[in-house]
Amino acid sequence: MAQRQQRKPRLSAQDWADAALTAIGEGGLAAVAVEPLAARLGTTKGSFYWHFTNREALIEAALARWAETDTEAAIAEIETEPDPASRIRRLFTEAIKSAVADPLEVSLLATASHPQVAAALRRVTERRVGYVARLFADLGFPEPEARRRGLLAYSVYLGHSQLGHAAPSVLPEGDELASYLDAALDALMRP
């Protein structure tokens, strides 16, 4: 009896986008190349061309996937918390820990001059700052003040992310990190 060969599951456009995001995190935008991604996914270039017309289309899909997973899904998860102050604390604790562990955002920021990346960064940043500003408004801050605090909080997040990859030894860890985040958030939430 001949053994049947198992067929590999068909890859989706999302599988390719996720692989492209991993490559960007590891080697920047230049790491998004069809042949190495196909090898990583255990498939051929034909699978790529089934889903995408060119590399730019893949980059666009990857950036849309990043916005979906690292912004919209994160916001939806945070929104399950009923208390606005707890939402802010949870958001920043989770976002900062994730950003330090994952180099993707820092890699994207390093290629901010690329037109597709610049557009995605602008959309994601505007969405994130707007969301955080809304959280501060939910705490009772007037709109202009909520916007300023949202921008400042997002700047703290970006700075912490950059330091987490450029000079991680300067950042606190463990209980000290929790105390550091509490102090930063207390200052931001103080009327």
Accessible surface in RSA format (square Angstrom, percent):
REM  Atomic radii and reference values for relative SASA: ProtOr
REM  Chains: A
REM  Algorithm: Lee & Richards
REM  Probe-radius: 1.40
REM  Slices: 20
REM RES _ NUM      All-atoms   Total-Side   Main-Chain    Non-polar    All polar
REM                ABS   REL    ABS   REL    ABS   REL    ABS   REL    ABS   REL
RES MET A   1   242.17 125.4 153.79 101.8  88.38 210.4 131.57 111.9 110.60 146.5
RES ALA A   2    94.52  86.9  65.41 100.9  29.10  66.2  74.95 105.5  19.57  51.8
RES GLN A   3   175.74  98.3 147.51 107.8  28.23  67.2  54.52 116.0 121.23  91.9
RES ARG A   4   221.93  93.2 195.82  99.8  26.11  62.2  74.06 101.2 147.87  89.6
RES GLN A   5   170.17  95.2 145.91 106.6  24.26  57.8  53.39 113.6 116.78  88.6
RES GLN A   6   174.21  97.4 144.31 105.5  29.90  71.2  52.55 111.8 121.66  92.3
RES ARG A   7   219.58  92.2 189.98  96.8  29.60  70.5  76.52 104.6 143.06  86.7
RES LYS A   8   153.78  75.0 130.29  79.9  23.49  55.9  99.10  89.2  54.68  58.2
RES PRO A   9   117.68  85.8  99.53  90.7  18.15  66.0 111.13  91.7   6.55  40.7
RES ARG A  10   185.90  78.1 153.11  78.0  32.79  78.1  69.88  95.5 116.02  70.3
RES LEU A  11    33.61  18.7  28.45  20.4   5.15  13.0  28.54  20.0   5.06  13.6
RES SER A  12    48.58  41.1  45.28  60.4   3.30   7.6  43.15  91.9   5.43   7.6
RES ALA A  13    39.54  36.4  36.91  57.0   2.63   6.0  37.17  52.3   2.36   6.3
RES GLN A  14    90.66  50.7  84.07  61.4   6.60  15.7  20.52  43.7  70.15  53.2
RES ASP A  15    52.09  36.5  47.99  47.8   4.11   9.7   6.66  15.7  45.43  45.3
RES TRP A  16     0.00   0.0   0.00   0.0   0.00   0.0   0.00   0.0   0.00   0.0
RES ALA A  17     2.84   2.6   2.84   4.4   0.00   0.0   2.84   4.0   0.00   0.0
RES ASP A  18    50.57  35.4  46.82  46.6   3.75   8.9  27.04  63.6  23.53  23.5
RES ALA A  19     7.45   6.8   1.67   2.6   5.77  13.1   6.78   9.6   0.66   1.8
RES ALA A  20     0.01   0.0   0.01   0.0   0.00   0.0   0.01   0.0   0.00   0.0
RES LEU A  21    17.10   9.5  15.45  11.1   1.65   4.1  16.16  11.3   0.95   2.5
RES THR A  22    65.57  46.6  56.70  57.5   8.87  21.1  38.00  51.0  27.58  41.7
RES ALA A  23     5.76   5.3   4.80   7.4   0.96   2.2   5.76   8.1   0.00   0.0
RES ILE A  24     0.05   0.0   0.05   0.0   0.00   0.0   0.05   0.0   0.00   0.0
RES GLY A  25     9.20  11.3   0.00   N/A   9.20  11.3   3.78  10.4   5.42  12.1
RES GLU A  26   117.77  67.6  77.83  58.9  39.94  95.1  47.94  92.7  69.83  57.0
RES GLY A  27    46.08  56.8   0.00   N/A  46.08  56.8  27.72  76.1  18.36  41.1
RES GLY A  28    15.86  19.6   0.00   N/A  15.86  19.6  13.68  37.5   2.18   4.9
RES LEU A  29    11.79   6.6  11.21   8.0   0.58   1.5  11.21   7.9   0.58   1.6
RES ALA A  30    91.53  84.2  62.58  96.6  28.95  65.9  69.48  97.8  22.06  58.4
RES ALA A  31    35.12  32.3  18.00  27.8  17.12  38.9  29.33  41.3   5.79  15.3
RES VAL A  32     1.26   0.8   0.33   0.3   0.93   2.2   0.33   0.3   0.93   2.5
RES ALA A  33    37.60  34.6  34.91  53.9   2.69   6.1  37.60  52.9   0.00   0.0
RES VAL A  34    22.50  14.8  18.00  16.3   4.50  10.8  18.00  15.6   4.50  12.2
RES GLU A  35   109.86  63.1 102.83  77.8   7.03  16.7  32.52  62.9  77.34  63.1
RES PRO A  36    80.55  58.7  68.09  62.1  12.47  45.3  75.26  62.1   5.30  32.9
RES LEU A  37     3.59   2.0   3.54   2.5   0.05   0.1   3.59   2.5   0.00   0.0
RES ALA A  38     4.31   4.0   4.31   6.7   0.00   0.0   4.31   6.1   0.00   0.0
RES ALA A  39    78.17  71.9  51.40  79.3  26.76  60.9  60.58  85.3  17.58  46.6
RES ARG A  40   120.35  50.5  83.12  42.4  37.22  88.6  47.99  65.6  72.35  43.9
RES LEU A  41    46.66  26.0  24.59  17.6  22.06  55.5  28.95  20.3  17.70  47.6
RES GLY A  42    33.20  40.9   0.00   N/A  33.20  40.9  30.40  83.4   2.81   6.3
RES THR A  43    42.95  30.5  20.58  20.9  22.36  53.3  12.28  16.5  30.67  46.4
RES THR A  44    94.94  67.5  90.13  91.4   4.81  11.5  80.98 108.8  13.96  21.1
RES LYS A  45    93.15  45.4  89.83  55.1   3.32   7.9  46.22  41.6  46.93  50.0
RES GLY A  46    47.33  58.4   0.00   N/A  47.33  58.4  36.04  98.9  11.29  25.3
RES SER A  47    23.25  19.7  13.62  18.2   9.63  22.2  17.88  38.1   5.37   7.5
RES PHE A  48     0.31   0.2   0.31   0.2   0.00   0.0   0.31   0.2   0.00   0.0
RES TYR A  49   120.91  56.5  99.46  56.6  21.45  55.8  64.78  48.7  56.13  69.2
RES TRP A  50   180.51  72.4 150.65  72.9  29.87  70.1 138.94  74.1  41.57  67.4
RES HIS A  51    55.65  30.4  24.15  16.8  31.50  80.6  18.25  18.8  37.40  43.5
RES PHE A  52    16.03   8.0  10.59   6.6   5.44  14.2  14.85   9.0   1.18   3.4
RES THR A  53   116.80  83.1  93.18  94.5  23.62  56.3  87.38 117.4  29.43  44.5
RES ASN A  54    66.61  45.9  63.89  61.7   2.72   6.6  23.12  55.6  43.50  42.0
RES ARG A  55    74.87  31.4  71.17  36.3   3.70   8.8  37.28  50.9  37.59  22.8
RES GLU A  56    86.08  49.4  85.53  64.7   0.54   1.3  43.51  84.2  42.56  34.8
RES ALA A  57    33.88  31.2  22.92  35.4  10.96  24.9  30.23  42.6   3.65   9.7
RES LEU A  58     0.28   0.2   0.28   0.2   0.00   0.0   0.28   0.2   0.00   0.0
RES ILE A  59     0.08   0.0   0.02   0.0   0.06   0.1   0.08   0.1   0.00   0.0
RES GLU A  60    73.32  42.1  73.20  55.4   0.12   0.3  44.83  86.7  28.49  23.3
RES ALA A  61    30.70  28.2  19.65  30.3  11.05  25.1  27.28  38.4   3.43   9.1
RES ALA A  62     0.00   0.0   0.00   0.0   0.00   0.0   0.00   0.0   0.00   0.0
RES LEU A  63     1.09   0.6   0.38   0.3   0.71   1.8   0.54   0.4   0.56   1.5
RES ALA A  64    58.20  53.5  48.76  75.2   9.45  21.5  53.76  75.7   4.44  11.8
RES ARG A  65    43.27  18.2  40.83  20.8   2.45   5.8  10.05  13.7  33.22  20.1
RES TRP A  66     0.75   0.3   0.71   0.3   0.04   0.1   0.67   0.4   0.08   0.1
RES ALA A  67    28.26  26.0  28.26  43.6   0.00   0.0  28.26  39.8   0.00   0.0
RES GLU A  68    90.85  52.2  88.48  66.9   2.38   5.7  34.23  66.2  56.62  46.2
RES THR A  69    50.09  35.6  37.92  38.4  12.17  29.0  33.25  44.7  16.84  25.5
RES ASP A  70    57.96  40.6  41.99  41.8  15.96  37.8  11.64  27.4  46.31  46.2
RES THR A  71     3.05   2.2   1.53   1.5   1.52   3.6   3.03   4.1   0.02   0.0
RES GLU A  72    74.02  42.5  69.88  52.9   4.14   9.9  43.30  83.7  30.73  25.1
RES ALA A  73    54.36  50.0  41.87  64.6  12.50  28.4  49.27  69.4   5.09  13.5
RES ALA A  74    38.64  35.5  29.75  45.9   8.89  20.2  38.35  54.0   0.29   0.8
RES ILE A  75    14.62   8.3  14.62  10.9   0.00   0.0  14.62  10.5   0.00   0.0
RES ALA A  76    62.78  57.7  50.00  77.2  12.79  29.1  56.60  79.7   6.18  16.4
RES GLU A  77    86.76  49.8  83.50  63.2   3.26   7.8  30.73  59.4  56.04  45.8
RES ILE A  78     2.31   1.3   2.31   1.7   0.00   0.0   2.31   1.7   0.00   0.0
RES GLU A  79    70.46  40.5  51.45  38.9  19.02  45.3  28.70  55.5  41.77  34.1
RES THR A  80    95.73  68.1  64.80  65.7  30.93  73.7  67.68  90.9  28.05  42.4
RES GLU A  81    43.58  25.0  41.68  31.5   1.89   4.5   1.88   3.6  41.70  34.0
RES PRO A  82   116.24  84.7  90.01  82.1  26.23  95.3 100.04  82.6  16.20 100.7
RES ASP A  83    64.11  44.9  60.48  60.2   3.64   8.6  26.15  61.5  37.97  37.9
RES PRO A  84    31.48  22.9  31.48  28.7   0.00   0.0  31.48  26.0   0.00   0.0
RES ALA A  85    30.58  28.1  30.58  47.2   0.00   0.0  30.58  43.1   0.00   0.0
RES SER A  86    40.64  34.3  37.00  49.4   3.65   8.4  11.72  25.0  28.92  40.5
RES ARG A  87    20.36   8.5  20.36  10.4   0.00   0.0   0.00   0.0  20.36  12.3
RES ILE A  88     0.00   0.0   0.00   0.0   0.00   0.0   0.00   0.0   0.00   0.0
RES ARG A  89    73.44  30.8  73.26  37.3   0.18   0.4  41.47  56.7  31.98  19.4
RES ARG A  90    63.38  26.6  55.62  28.4   7.76  18.5  32.87  44.9  30.51  18.5
RES LEU A  91    20.29  11.3  20.15  14.4   0.14   0.4  20.20  14.2   0.09   0.2
RES PHE A  92     7.71   3.9   7.71   4.8   0.00   0.0   7.71   4.7   0.00   0.0
RES THR A  93    42.98  30.6  42.98  43.6   0.00   0.0  30.22  40.6  12.76  19.3
RES GLU A  94    80.79  46.4  74.58  56.4   6.21  14.8  41.77  80.8  39.02  31.9
RES ALA A  95    28.27  26.0  18.57  28.7   9.70  22.1  26.91  37.9   1.36   3.6
RES ILE A  96     1.66   0.9   1.37   1.0   0.30   0.7   1.66   1.2   0.00   0.0
RES LYS A  97   113.43  55.3 103.86  63.7   9.56  22.8  60.89  54.8  52.54  56.0
RES SER A  98    65.73  55.5  56.68  75.6   9.05  20.9  32.96  70.2  32.77  45.9
RES ALA A  99     8.00   7.4   1.40   2.2   6.60  15.0   7.25  10.2   0.75   2.0
RES VAL A 100    49.94  32.9  41.27  37.4   8.68  20.9  41.27  35.9   8.68  23.5
RES ALA A 101    85.63  78.7  49.43  76.3  36.21  82.4  59.40  83.6  26.24  69.5
RES ASP A 102    60.26  42.2  57.29  57.0   2.98   7.0  21.45  50.5  38.81  38.7
RES PRO A 103    52.99  38.6  52.96  48.3   0.03   0.1  52.96  43.7   0.03   0.2
RES LEU A 104    12.82   7.1  12.82   9.2   0.00   0.0  12.82   9.0   0.00   0.0
RES GLU A 105    12.80   7.4  11.46   8.7   1.35   3.2   5.86  11.3   6.95   5.7
RES VAL A 106    30.63  20.2  29.94  27.1   0.69   1.7  29.94  26.0   0.69   1.9
RES SER A 107    18.65  15.8  13.54  18.1   5.11  11.8   5.39  11.5  13.26  18.6
RES LEU A 108     0.23   0.1   0.23   0.2   0.00   0.0   0.23   0.2   0.00   0.0
RES LEU A 109    53.07  29.6  39.63  28.4  13.44  33.8  39.93  28.0  13.14  35.4
RES ALA A 110    86.94  79.9  44.26  68.3  42.67  97.1  56.57  79.7  30.37  80.4
RES THR A 111    33.40  23.8  29.72  30.1   3.68   8.8  33.40  44.9   0.00   0.0
RES ALA A 112    42.13  38.7  35.30  54.5   6.83  15.5  35.56  50.1   6.57  17.4
RES SER A 113   112.98  95.5  79.30 105.8  33.68  77.6  57.69 122.9  55.29  77.5
RES HIS A 114    50.91  27.8  45.74  31.8   5.17  13.2  36.63  37.8  14.27  16.6
RES PRO A 115   104.73  76.3  92.71  84.5  12.02  43.7  99.58  82.2   5.16  32.0
RES GLN A 116    32.88  18.4  28.65  20.9   4.23  10.1  24.82  52.8   8.06   6.1
RES VAL A 117     0.17   0.1   0.17   0.2   0.00   0.0   0.17   0.1   0.00   0.0
RES ALA A 118    35.71  32.8  30.09  46.4   5.62  12.8  32.47  45.7   3.24   8.6
RES ALA A 119    25.72  23.6  25.43  39.2   0.29   0.7  25.44  35.8   0.29   0.8
RES ALA A 120     1.55   1.4   1.29   2.0   0.27   0.6   1.55   2.2   0.00   0.0
RES LEU A 121    16.28   9.1  15.94  11.4   0.34   0.8  16.28  11.4   0.00   0.0
RES ARG A 122   133.75  56.2 126.02  64.2   7.73  18.4  55.15  75.4  78.60  47.6
RES ARG A 123   119.48  50.2 112.68  57.4   6.81  16.2  68.10  93.1  51.38  31.1
RES VAL A 124     5.19   3.4   3.78   3.4   1.41   3.4   5.19   4.5   0.00   0.0
RES THR A 125    46.04  32.7  46.04  46.7   0.00   0.0  34.77  46.7  11.27  17.0
RES GLU A 126   104.25  59.9  95.25  72.1   9.00  21.4  41.45  80.2  62.80  51.3
RES ARG A 127   100.12  42.0  91.71  46.8   8.41  20.0  42.31  57.8  57.81  35.0
RES ARG A 128    24.92  10.5  23.51  12.0   1.40   3.3  18.29  25.0   6.63   4.0
RES VAL A 129     3.79   2.5   3.79   3.4   0.00   0.0   3.79   3.3   0.00   0.0
RES GLY A 130    30.50  37.6   0.00   N/A  30.50  37.6  23.99  65.8   6.51  14.6
RES TYR A 131     6.24   2.9   2.71   1.5   3.53   9.2   5.37   4.0   0.87   1.1
RES VAL A 132     4.47   2.9   4.47   4.0   0.00   0.0   4.47   3.9   0.00   0.0
RES ALA A 133     4.52   4.2   3.88   6.0   0.64   1.5   4.18   5.9   0.34   0.9
RES ARG A 134   102.61  43.1  98.11  50.0   4.50  10.7  62.12  84.9  40.49  24.5
RES LEU A 135     0.00   0.0   0.00   0.0   0.00   0.0   0.00   0.0   0.00   0.0
RES PHE A 136     0.00   0.0   0.00   0.0   0.00   0.0   0.00   0.0   0.00   0.0
RES ALA A 137    33.03  30.4  19.84  30.6  13.19  30.0  20.17  28.4  12.86  34.1
RES ASP A 138    64.02  44.8  35.18  35.0  28.84  68.2  14.45  34.0  49.57  49.4
RES LEU A 139    58.51  32.6  24.65  17.6  33.86  85.1  28.50  20.0  30.01  80.8
RES GLY A 140    62.67  77.3   0.00   N/A  62.67  77.3  35.47  97.3  27.20  60.9
RES PHE A 141    24.38  12.2  17.70  11.0   6.68  17.4  18.60  11.3   5.77  16.5
RES PRO A 142    91.22  66.5  78.64  71.7  12.58  45.7  91.19  75.3   0.03   0.2
RES GLU A 143   116.44  66.8 109.40  82.8   7.04  16.8  58.63 113.4  57.81  47.2
RES PRO A 144    82.52  60.1  73.96  67.4   8.56  31.1  81.45  67.2   1.07   6.7
RES GLU A 145    45.04  25.9  44.76  33.9   0.29   0.7  17.37  33.6  27.67  22.6
RES ALA A 146     0.06   0.1   0.06   0.1   0.00   0.0   0.06   0.1   0.00   0.0
RES ARG A 147   114.01  47.9 114.01  58.1   0.00   0.0  41.48  56.7  72.53  44.0
RES ARG A 148   141.12  59.3 134.65  68.6   6.47  15.4  70.47  96.3  70.65  42.8
RES ARG A 149    36.60  15.4  36.04  18.4   0.56   1.3   9.08  12.4  27.52  16.7
RES GLY A 150     0.00   0.0   0.00   N/A   0.00   0.0   0.00   0.0   0.00   0.0
RES LEU A 151    97.27  54.2  97.27  69.6   0.00   0.0  97.27  68.3   0.00   0.0
RES LEU A 152    99.11  55.2  95.96  68.7   3.14   7.9  98.70  69.3   0.41   1.1
RES ALA A 153     0.01   0.0   0.00   0.0   0.01   0.0   0.01   0.0   0.00   0.0
RES TYR A 154    12.06   5.6  12.06   6.9   0.00   0.0   9.27   7.0   2.79   3.4
RES SER A 155    56.10  47.4  45.87  61.2  10.23  23.6  28.23  60.1  27.87  39.0
RES VAL A 156    46.65  30.7  38.00  34.4   8.65  20.9  45.03  39.1   1.62   4.4
RES TYR A 157    15.29   7.1  15.29   8.7   0.00   0.0   6.11   4.6   9.18  11.3
RES LEU A 158    44.87  25.0  44.79  32.0   0.08   0.2  44.87  31.5   0.00   0.0
RES GLY A 159    33.42  41.2   0.00   N/A  33.42  41.2  32.42  89.0   1.01   2.3
RES HIS A 160     6.14   3.4   2.98   2.1   3.16   8.1   1.24   1.3   4.89   5.7
RES SER A 161     0.35   0.3   0.12   0.2   0.23   0.5   0.31   0.7   0.04   0.1
RES GLN A 162    81.47  45.6  80.68  59.0   0.80   1.9  27.07  57.6  54.41  41.3
RES LEU A 163    76.46  42.6  76.26  54.6   0.20   0.5  76.45  53.7   0.01   0.0
RES GLY A 164     6.53   8.1   0.00   N/A   6.53   8.1   0.00   0.0   6.53  14.6
RES HIS A 165    60.62  33.1  31.12  21.6  29.50  75.5  20.66  21.3  39.96  46.5
RES ALA A 166    87.69  80.6  48.45  74.8  39.24  89.3  57.82  81.4  29.86  79.1
RES ALA A 167    33.99  31.3  29.66  45.8   4.33   9.9  33.99  47.9   0.00   0.0
RES PRO A 168    77.13  56.2  71.24  64.9   5.89  21.4  71.54  59.1   5.60  34.8
RES SER A 169   111.47  94.2  71.98  96.1  39.50  91.0  59.85 127.4  51.62  72.3
RES VAL A 170    95.30  62.7  63.28  57.3  32.02  77.1  69.97  60.8  25.32  68.7
RES LEU A 171    23.30  13.0  13.39   9.6   9.91  24.9  14.03   9.9   9.27  25.0
RES PRO A 172    23.96  17.5  13.11  12.0  10.85  39.4  18.79  15.5   5.17  32.1
RES GLU A 173   141.07  81.0 129.12  97.7  11.94  28.4  46.70  90.3  94.37  77.0
RES GLY A 174    58.35  72.0   0.00   N/A  58.35  72.0  44.94 123.3  13.41  30.0
RES ASP A 175   130.00  91.1 121.87 121.3   8.14  19.2  38.61  90.9  91.39  91.1
RES GLU A 176   117.14  67.3 108.73  82.3   8.41  20.0  39.16  75.8  77.98  63.7
RES LEU A 177    22.60  12.6  22.60  16.2   0.00   0.0  22.60  15.9   0.00   0.0
RES ALA A 178    53.29  49.0  47.50  73.3   5.79  13.2  52.52  74.0   0.77   2.0
RES SER A 179    71.80  60.7  63.02  84.1   8.78  20.2  34.79  74.1  37.01  51.9
RES TYR A 180    80.51  37.6  72.11  41.0   8.40  21.9  59.74  44.9  20.77  25.6
RES LEU A 181     5.93   3.3   5.93   4.2   0.00   0.0   5.93   4.2   0.00   0.0
RES ASP A 182    69.52  48.7  69.52  69.2   0.00   0.0  16.10  37.9  53.42  53.3
RES ALA A 183    63.33  58.2  51.34  79.2  11.98  27.3  58.02  81.7   5.31  14.1
RES ALA A 184    26.06  24.0  14.98  23.1  11.08  25.2  24.74  34.8   1.32   3.5
RES LEU A 185     4.64   2.6   4.64   3.3   0.00   0.0   4.64   3.3   0.00   0.0
RES ASP A 186    62.18  43.6  56.72  56.5   5.46  12.9  19.08  44.9  43.10  43.0
RES ALA A 187    54.86  50.4  41.85  64.6  13.01  29.6  42.08  59.3  12.78  33.9
RES LEU A 188    12.54   7.0  10.49   7.5   2.05   5.2  12.54   8.8   0.00   0.0
RES MET A 189    25.87  13.4  14.86   9.8  11.01  26.2  14.76  12.5  11.11  14.7
RES ARG A 190   144.68  60.7 137.40  70.0   7.28  17.3  59.54  81.4  85.13  51.6
RES PRO A 191   144.90 105.6  97.40  88.8  47.50 172.7 116.28  96.0  28.62 177.9
END  Absolute sums over single chains surface
CHAIN  1 A    10732.9       8711.0       2021.9       6382.2       4350.7
END  Absolute sums over all chains
TOTAL         10732.9       8711.0       2021.9       6382.2       4350.7
